[in-house]
Amino acid sequence: QVQLVESGGGSVQAGGSLRLSCSGSGDTYSNYCLGWFRQAPGKEREGIAAIDIDNKTRYADAVKGRFTISRDNAQNTLDLQMNSLKPEDTATYYCAAVGLYDCWLAGGIQPMGPWPDFGSWGQGTQVTVSS
């Protein structure tokens, strides 16, 4: 099972940008659908972006047009470029992985509907956006 480590979090003013990265070890990213989730204090964890092996992507409405997910299977990296950040983007951000077979069983990365059941998680990185 792949182990995930996030980096790139920090504090930024509203309107600014941050780029999160997630490095994987123990297995190749080519075997996984990948995603980014976030959890704000007092709120449930929410899926914000996901990408499959063919680079098909999905975004939550709250981040669509502002965030971009990308992957590099050769480097085992997953990135999240976050632009036009808002105070409501403040949260702990997690990268996650689900095996291709389980991802396919769940219907893959689709624009709507339930997210696949991601089974591997990073430890999270904090993003704070001030107004």
C-alpha positions in Angstrom: 0.0 0.0 0.0 1.3 3.4 -0.9 2.4 5.8 1.9 1.6 9.5 1.4 3.2 12.6 2.7 1.9 16.1 2.0 3.9 19.3 1.8 3.4 22.9 0.8 0.8 24.2 3.3 1.1 27.5 4.9 -0.5 30.9 5.5 -1.6 33.2 2.7 -3.8 36.3 2.3 -7.0 36.1 0.4 -6.5 36.1 -3.3 -3.1 34.4 -3.0 -1.9 31.1 -4.2 -0.4 27.9 -2.7 0.8 24.7 -4.3 0.4 21.5 -2.3 2.4 18.4 -3.1 2.0 14.8 -2.1 4.8 12.3 -2.4 4.2 8.6 -2.4 6.4 5.7 -1.4 6.0 1.9 -1.2 4.1 1.6 -4.5 3.8 3.4 -7.8 1.1 6.0 -8.3 0.3 4.2 -11.6 -1.7 1.7 -9.5 -4.0 4.4 -7.9 -6.7 6.9 -8.4 -5.6 10.0 -6.3 -7.4 12.7 -4.6 -7.3 15.8 -2.3 -9.6 16.2 0.6 -9.9 18.9 3.3 -11.3 19.3 6.7 -12.1 22.6 8.5 -12.6 22.8 12.2 -16.0 21.6 13.2 -16.8 20.4 9.7 -16.8 17.0 8.0 -14.0 16.1 5.6 -14.9 16.9 2.0 -13.5 15.8 -1.3 -12.2 18.7 -3.4 -10.3 17.1 -6.3 -9.6 13.7 -7.7 -7.7 12.4 -10.7 -7.6 8.9 -12.4 -4.8 7.2 -14.2 -6.0 8.7 -17.5 -5.9 12.2 -15.9 -9.6 12.4 -15.8 -10.4 14.9 -13.1 -13.2 15.9 -10.7 -13.6 19.1 -8.6 -15.9 20.1 -5.9 -18.0 23.1 -6.9 -16.4 25.2 -4.1 -13.0 25.0 -5.8 -13.8 24.6 -9.5 -12.0 27.1 -11.6 -9.6 28.0 -8.8 -7.8 24.7 -8.0 -6.0 22.3 -10.4 -5.0 18.7 -9.6 -2.2 17.1 -11.4 -0.1 13.9 -11.1 3.3 12.7 -12.2 3.4 8.9 -12.1 7.1 8.7 -12.9 7.9 10.9 -9.9 5.2 9.6 -7.7 3.9 13.1 -7.0 0.4 14.6 -6.8 0.0 18.3 -6.8 -2.8 20.7 -6.0 -2.4 24.3 -7.4 -4.7 26.6 -5.4 -5.3 30.1 -6.8 -7.6 32.9 -5.7 -7.7 31.5 -2.2 -10.5 32.5 0.1 -10.8 32.5 3.9 -13.2 29.6 3.6 -10.5 27.5 2.1 -8.8 27.4 5.5 -8.5 23.7 6.4 -6.2 20.8 6.8 -5.6 19.3 3.4 -5.1 15.6 2.9 -4.0 13.6 -0.1 -5.5 10.2 -0.6 -5.2 7.1 -2.8 -7.4 4.2 -3.8 -6.3 1.2 -5.9 -7.3 1.2 -9.5 -9.6 -1.8 -9.2 -11.5 -0.3 -6.2 -11.6 3.0 -8.0 -13.1 1.2 -11.0 -15.6 -0.7 -8.9 -16.8 2.6 -7.5 -17.4 4.0 -11.0 -14.1 5.8 -11.4 -13.6 9.5 -11.2 -16.9 11.0 -12.2 -18.1 14.6 -12.2 -20.9 13.9 -9.8 -22.0 11.3 -7.3 -20.1 9.6 -4.4 -16.4 9.8 -4.2 -14.5 6.4 -4.3 -13.6 5.0 -0.9 -10.0 6.2 -0.6 -8.1 3.9 1.7 -4.7 5.5 2.0 -4.2 8.9 3.5 -1.4 11.3 4.3 -1.0 13.1 7.6 -2.4 16.4 6.3 -1.0 19.9 5.8 -2.5 23.1 7.2 -3.7 25.9 4.9 -4.7 29.1 6.4 -6.2 32.0 4.4 -6.6 35.4 6.0 -8.9 38.1 4.9 
